[in-house]
Each structure stands twice: as C-alpha cells, then as structure tokens.
Amino acid sequence: MAGASKHYDTIVIGSGPGGEAAAMNLAKHGQKVAMVEKHRVVGGACTHLGTIPSKALRHSVSEAIAYNTNPMFRDIGEPRVFCYQDVLKHAKDIASKQVSVRTDFYSRNKIDLVFGFASFIDSNTINVSLTNGEKHKEVQLSADNFIISTGSSPYLPDDIDFSHPRIYNSDTILNMEHTPPRLTIYGAGVIGCEYASIFAGLGVRVGLVNTRDRLLSFLDDEIADALSYQLRNENVLVRHNEEYSKIEADDEGVTLHMQSGKIIHSTALLWCNGRTGNTAGLGLENVGLKADSRGQLQVNKAFCTEVPNIFAVGDVIGWPSLASASYDQGRAASFGIMGKKSYWKSDDVPTGIYTIPEISSVGQNERELTEAKIPYEVGQAHFKNTARAQITGQRLGMLKILFHRETLQIMGIHCFGDQAAEIIHIGQAIMNQKGKGNTLKYFTAHTFNYPTMAEAYRIAALDGLNRIRYKVPEDDSENNG
C-alpha cells in the first residue's frame, strides 16, 4: 500500500474506545475499513495514558493499602512502603496486554492498521504521515466516510513550564521516576481526585487545589461530601475556590502563588485542570469544519458533523468524555453510516469515579429531585453492616436509592465504596425495566445471593419502604424488616 492510494468504505481516525467500536462494527457488517492511529500501537489515550493505566495504578495502591492495614498480614511481616515505581510497572504491564488483545481484534476483522498522522485534503481524502519507522513517508487514502475519534489531551496553559522535571500533567505523570514526598495537584475534577487518592495511598502528602467551591458538584451532595471526608482522612489538604497567579519551579520543588495571596510549596506539581480535543493538525479547514475554543467538534444526534460524510465520537466532541460512552457513540455512528437507526441514551450513562474507594451513580440526585419538586424518599445501606464487606474488610461506603414516594419508581442510585462501579449496573438495569418493573419492590421481591455486595440493594429497599410505611427512628434506618 505504501506510496499508493487506496479506497475504503470508512476510515476511522483514532483507535481509542470510540474509534475501535466503530471500526469493529463496520467491519463485521462487511465494510472495508482502515484505522489510522498516530501512535505505533493501538488503544489510544484510554489504554496508554488515561483509563487503563490510572485504574491499574489505583488497583495496585488499593492492594498495597490492604496489605498494610490487614492484621492478618502482620504474621508475614511488618508494613512496607510501596513506591510509585512499584505500582507503575503493573500499570504498564496491563497496557501492553491490552495492546496485544486489541491488535488481534483488528487482525481477525481484517481492518487495515495505518500508523501515522492524518490530515484531510478534502472530504473524501486524507494524507497520512507514516510513523512506522519510515522517515518522511506519506500516503494518501480515500473513503466514502470518516469517523474522527482522536480523543483529548491535557489543557496546558502557556505560562506554565511543563518541560520542567518537577511539573507534570495527567499524561506525563506516568513517566515520573520517583515518589515525591509532597505533591500539589491543581484541579479537583475526576482525574485530580483519582490521583489524589492514589498518591495519598502511597503515603505522599497531597495538596488538592480546587478552583470551585466543592468537589465534583455533579455528584449527589452526600456522596461528594463522603469523598471530601475520605480524602481529608487520608491527609489530603483540599483548598477550595483557589486559582494560581504564578507557578515557579526549581531544583528544590514547585511554588504556587495563588490569587488569594497564599503560597503553596511542594516537591512536584500535577496539573489536572481541563482537557482539550485533539483536532490540531487534522486539516479541518480543508473540509469546512472548525473546532471550538476547547478543540471540540459539534455533532448532531447521529454524531455527524456539518460535513455529511464526516462523523466524530468520544472526547473530541466533549461531554461526557467517558471511555464507556465513547464506545457506545462509536457504534451509534457506525450504524448511522450504514443507514441504520441507532439510539444512544445519553441520560443513562453511569458515572464511574475510581477514587479509593470508588464512586458510581446513575439517574437523578437529591438536589435535582428537590429542584424539580418530585416527592422522593431515600433508602440506604451502609456497607459496614453487610456481611460481605465485613469479610473483605472493605467496610467503608454506602448505597443509596432515590425513589418516588407514591409510585416507588427508582429515580437515582448512588454508591460510594468498594466495587461501586460494578454494583451500580444492577440498579441501572432495574431502572430501565418497562412498566412497573422499575420500582423499589423489585429488590424485595427477588432473592439475592448471601453474602454479596449486591445484597445492599435489598437492605436499601427495605430501609426506604420503612421510611414511607412507618415512623422509623433515625437511628433505626438500617432495620431490615
């Protein structure tokens, strides 16, 4: 193919979750597909810089915490200090395994892999500067349709020297070769909170700078408060409503001068304040497209841009910027290309936040229900009272179900604790049942394995029913009967 033009039904640009899902679905429906990836391995930022490595890091740190806090292991030896390099190696091993698996997917589905930087020449042609080891080699490829799935990168302000060895962003932190005694994390969004948990679990003194007035305001207030308490309990110093005016770095560390007048010193800085779509260099001007100020593309409900044969999915189109959502968007876009109807239910995307412990939610929260004047009630199950949590030692956390007082319809489910991102899908499935199948009574009418974390649904449902049937004392909220 080198040096020659080749035509495809669809060319996908970017091999992250959205691009991969689209390419696989198109290939399985008989289309001739090419995947163009700028790196020399597939998987995108999800596999190499974001979701997979950060979650692998989190898991390793959680295991280290369990080892150091479980009395049973004291018969083996004293608690030990785990350094960042210990847990980072595991994360990189997982990424390598993911690349191997995903490369095999492309091979089995006969999808051409082209490693290089893509740029549009016109709406049916791209130029690819190859990155397969052949310097200055280019090839032109054409297609009936294109899907842009180029993802996003950390937003990096020009007034910060990110080339300094003590200043990192959420990508370059995966190359850090030491464990800093003190770390300042600027930006308390999902990524910032996750890394605050990870480094605090390694014994690093973490300062978390939040430019807003509370952590993760999109969460249910009670869950956000639980996260805030847990971070502080792990010696994370959280500062709200703060913005930097100047950042200085030298051989000794990093100094943040805040607009409030505060001065914050630390060994290193991790920048986690915003991301921007990877649209620079795509030659969008050659096809009449323009990204917004955050590098993102606008699409319709079918994920089609203003150019009829060019689609876009994943982080490059903005919200919700989740790997799970990107995968579904990719499939939806691919069905649209094939002229088939596909509906992506954007209001049913669960939130999964991999702090220690995890957070996950789906549906409306208490603040939203109150503002909408919906008469709701709450059913709660605290993990510390469940047998499975006591067995595993993961007793921190809770499950809460929000439901309509009159119809018992489930309006929202919120979980903070071990396996929260797994547990949430049980509630998500019930919320989407037709007719009267999406009510609280499902959890009391069906038997759950015992002991399991899933049993928390039954406990929470009974707790909620007690609240509307009887005048239950506040301290009796865990009554199962």
N, C-alpha and C positions, 0 to 999 in steps of 0.2 A: 504493500500500500504506500510505502514511503515515496514522496515526491509526486504521487498520482492523486487525482481527485476521485473520491468515492462517494456514492449517494446512499442515503439511508432514509427509512421512513421517519425515524425520530432520532435526534441526537440529544443526549442529556449532558448538561454541563455541571459537574459536581457530584461526587459519589457518596455524599452523606446519606442519612436515612431517607429523605425525600427523593433524592435522585435515584438511589438504589431501588426503592419501592416502585417508582415509575418505570424504570428500565426493565425490571423483572416482569412486571405485569404486562408491559407491551410485548416483550419477547415471548411470553407464554401465550399471547394471543396472536402470534405469527408475524409480528412486525420485525423488520430488520433494524437493529438498534446499535448505536455506539455510545459508549460512556467516555467523556473527556474529563480527565482528572489532572489538576495541575501538579499534584504531588506524585511521586513514583510508586505509591501504594494506594489502595482503595480504602474507603471508610470515612474520609472527610474529617473535619474537626471533631465530630462526635466520637470517633474511635481514637484519635490521636491526641486531642488537646482538650476535650470537654467532658462529655457524659461518661465515657468508659473509664478513662484514667482517674478522674476525680472520684467516681463511685468505687473504683478499685482501691484507691487511697483510703477512702472512708472505711471500707470494709476491713482493711488491714489494721487501721488505727483502732477500730472497734474491737478487733480480736486482741490487740495489744492491751487495750483497757481491761478487757475481760480477764486476761491473764494476770494483770497486776492487781485486780480488785477481788478476784475469786479466792477465798480462803483455801479451797481445795489444792490450788497450785503452790501454796506455801510449803507443802510437803516435798515439792520438787526443788524449790529454790527460792531465793529472795526475788522481789520485784525487780525488773530490769528496765533500763532506759532504752527505748526504741528511737532510733534517729530517722530523719526524713528519708535518707537514702535506703534504709531497710524497706520501708513501705513503698517507696517509689519504684523499686525494682519489680515488685509484684505487679504494680500497675502497668509497667511497660511490657511485662510478660503477657498480660491479658490482652493488651493492644495487638501484640504480634499474633496471638491465637485468633483474634477477630479478623485480622487481615487475611490469614490463611483460609479461614472459613469463607469469607466474603469473596475472595478471589476465585474460589472454587465455584461459587454461585454463578459468577459471570461466565466462567468456562462452560459449565453444564448447560447454561441457557443460550450459549453461542452469541454472546454480546461482545462486540469488539471493544477492547480497552485501549484508549489512546491517552498516553500520559503527556500532558503539555498545557500551555496557557492558551485558552480560546478567546478569540476576538471576532465579533461579527463584521463581515464585509458587506453583506446585505441580509435581508430577512430569510434567505434560504442558504446562505453560505457563511462558513466561519474559517478563519485562519488559525491553525494550531502551531504554536512554537513548541516543539517537542522537548521533553525533559527526560528522555530515555537514555541519556549519555551521549547522544549525537549533537554536538555543539552547532548552534545556528541552523538547525534543520527545521524546516517548516513544511506543513502540508495543508491543503485546502480540502474541506469536507462540506458536502451539501446535504440538505434534508428537507423533507416536507414540513416537519415540525421540530420545535426545540423546546426543551424544558430547562430553565435556569434554576439550579439548586446549589448555588455557590456558598451558601451559609453566611456567617458573620465573623467578625474579629473584634477584639477589644478596642474600644474607643480610646485613643491615645492623644491627649492634649499636647500641643506643640511646645508649651512652656515647661514640660517635664522631660528630663533626660533619661529616656528609657534604655539608653545604651549603658548606663551606669550599672556596675555589677551588683549593687545593693537595691536596685529598683526593678521590680518585676510586674508583669501583668498576668492575667489568668492563663495565658499560653506559656509564657517563659518560665513560670514558677515550676513547671515540670522539668526544667533543666537545672534547678538550683542544686548545688553540690554540698550544701552544709545545712545544719539545723540552727536557725537564728535564735538566740536567747529571747529576744524581743522582736515582735513583728507588728507593724501597723498595717491594717487592712483598710483601704479607703474605698468606701462603697459598701452598703449593707443590704444589697439586694440578695437574691437567691445564691449567687456564686460567692459573694462575700461572706454570707452566713455559713455556707457549707465549709469554706476554707477556714473560717474562724473555729468551727467545731473540730476540724481535722488537726489544726496546729495546736489548739488547746489540749486535745487528746494526747499530743506528743510532749506536753509539758511546757510548751512555748508560752510566754506571757504575751497575750494578744490584745491589741487595742483596735476596736472596730469603730470606724468613723462613719456615721450615718448622716447623709445630707438632708434627711427628712425627720419628722417628729416621732416616728415609731418604726419598729421593724416590720417589714413585709405587710404593709397595710391592706393588701388584697386578701389576707387570710382572715378567718374568724378571729375576733379580738381575743377570745380566751386562749386560742392556740398560739397566736402571736405573743401573748403575754407569757405563756408557758415556755416558748423558745427563748424569750428575753431572760427569764429567770434562770433557765438552764445554762445559758451562755455565761451569765454572771456567776453562777455557781461553779463554773469551770475557770473562774478568774479572768474571763474576758471583760475588759473595760469598754463598755459601749458609750459612745458620745453621740447624742442626737443633735440635729439642727446645726451641724458644723460644715463649713466649707473652707478649703485651703486658699491662701492668698499667694503663697510661695513655697516651693519644696526644694531643699538643698540636700546634697549628698556628698560625702567624702569617705575616706578610708575607714573612719570610725563608725559611720552609720548614716541615718537619714533623719532630717529635721523638717517637720511640717509646721509652717507658720500659718495659723488659722485666721480667718477674717474676724473671729471673736476676740483675737488677741492672744489666744492660747498658743503655746509652743510644745510640740509633741516630738520626743526623741525616741528612736528605736534602732535596732540593728539593721532592719531591712523594711522595705515598703512593698506591699502587694496592692496593685491598682485593680479594682473591680468595679469601676463606675461607668457602666454603659457599654454597648456594643454597636457596631456599625455594619451594614450589609456589604458583602464583598462584590461590589459592582464596578469598581475602578478597573479600567483596562479592558472591559468587555466589549468596547466599541458600540455601546448602546446608541450613541449619536448617529451611527450609520443605519440604524433601523427605526429611528424616530422615537426612541424611548429615553426617559430621563429619570434617574433615581432622585429621591427626596434628600433632605439635608442629612438624614441618617443612613444614606446609601441603600435605601429600601425601594422596592418596586411595588407599584399599585396593581392589584389584580381584581377580577370580578369573582363571583361565587364559584365559577368553574376553574379558577386560578389562571385565567387567560389575561395577558397584559393588553395594552391598547393595540398591539400588533396581533392580528387574529391567529397566527401560527406559532406564536411565542408565549409559552407559559412560564410561571415561576412558582416555586413552593419553598417551604422551610423558613429558616431565619432571614433569608434575603427579602421576605415580604413582611417581616415583623411578627407581631403578636400571633400566637402565644410563644413562639420561639422555643418549642419543646421537641425533642427528638421523636417522641411518640406521635405528636401532632404532625410533624413533618412527614413521617411515614404514611399516615393516612392521607395527607394532602397530595403526596406523590401519586398514590393510587387513584385518587379522585381526578387529578389532572390527566393521568394516562387514559382513564375511561372517557374523559371529555374529548381527547384526541381521537379516540376510536369511534366517537359519535354515540357513546352510550351514556346514560344518565347515572350519575353517582353523587350522593349527597354526603357532605362532611358535616357532622353535627358539632358545630363549634361550641355549643353550650354544654356539651357533655365531656369535655376534656378534663380529666382529673389532674390535680396539681400534685406533683411529687417533688419533695424537697429533701435532699439527702444530708441533712444535718445529723448530729448524734444527740438524741435519737431522731428518726425520720419524722417527716410531716407529710400528710396527704389529705386531700379534700376533694369533694365533688358536689356540685349544686350550690345553693344559696347559703350564705352565712347569717348569723343572728342580726347583724347590722342591716343587711339588705332586706331581711324579712320584716324587721321593725319599721324601716323606712317605707316599705310597701304596705304597711298596716295589715299584714297577714297574721291571723291568730295562730301562733305556733307554740309548741311546747318542746322541751328538751328531754332526751333520755341519755343517761351517761353510764359508762362502765369504766371504772378505774382499774388499770392493769394490775396494780398491787394486790387486788383482791381476787385475781384469777389464778387458777392452779397452774396453768401453763407458764405464765410469767414468773411465778414463784419457782418453778422447776428450772427455768432457763436463767433465772437471776435478773432478767430484764423487766423489772417491776415499775419502771418509770413510764408514765404516759396514761392516755385515756382515749376512749372512743365516744363521740357524741353524735346522736341522731337528732336532727331537727324535723319535726313533723307537724302537720296541720291538726289542730286540736279537735276539729269536728270530723274530718274525713279520714284522719290518720295517714294521709298521703305523706310519703317521705319527701322533704324539701331540700335537705342537705345532709351530708355526712362529713365529719371532720375527725381526723385521727392524729395523735401525737404519741409516738412511741415505737418500740421495736416492731419491724415488719409493717409499718403503716402503709407503705406504698403497695404492699401486697394485699393487705386487709381491705383497703378501700374498694377493690374491684367487686367484692361481694355485694356491698351496698350499691355500687354503680349498676350492677346487673338488675337488682331488685327495683331500683328507681325507674328503670326503663321497661318494666313489665306493663302490659296493657291492662285495661280495665281496673279491677280492684286488687290486682296482684302487686301493686307498688306501695302497699301500706305497711305500717308497723307490724301488723298481725302476721305477716309472713314469718317473721323471726320468732314468734311464739308458737306458730303452728307447725314448725318443722324442727326436727331433731338435729342438733349439731354434735359432731364428734367431741368427746371429752377425754382428756383436756386439750383444748386448742385455743389459739388466739381468736379464731373466728367465733368462738363461744361468746365473745364480748358483745356481739350483736344481740344475742338473746338477753343478756343481762341488761343492756342499754334499753332494749324494747320493753322489758318488764318494768324497768325503772320509769320510763316515760309513761306507760299505761297507769302505773301507780299514781303519778303526778296528776292525772286528769280524773282518776276514779275516786281517789281517797285524798284526804288531807294528811299527807305524809310529812313527818317532821324533817327538817333539813338534814339532820344527822342520820336519817334513815334512808337516804337516797339510793343506797346500794341494795335495798330489800329486793330479793328475787321473787317474792310471791305477790 
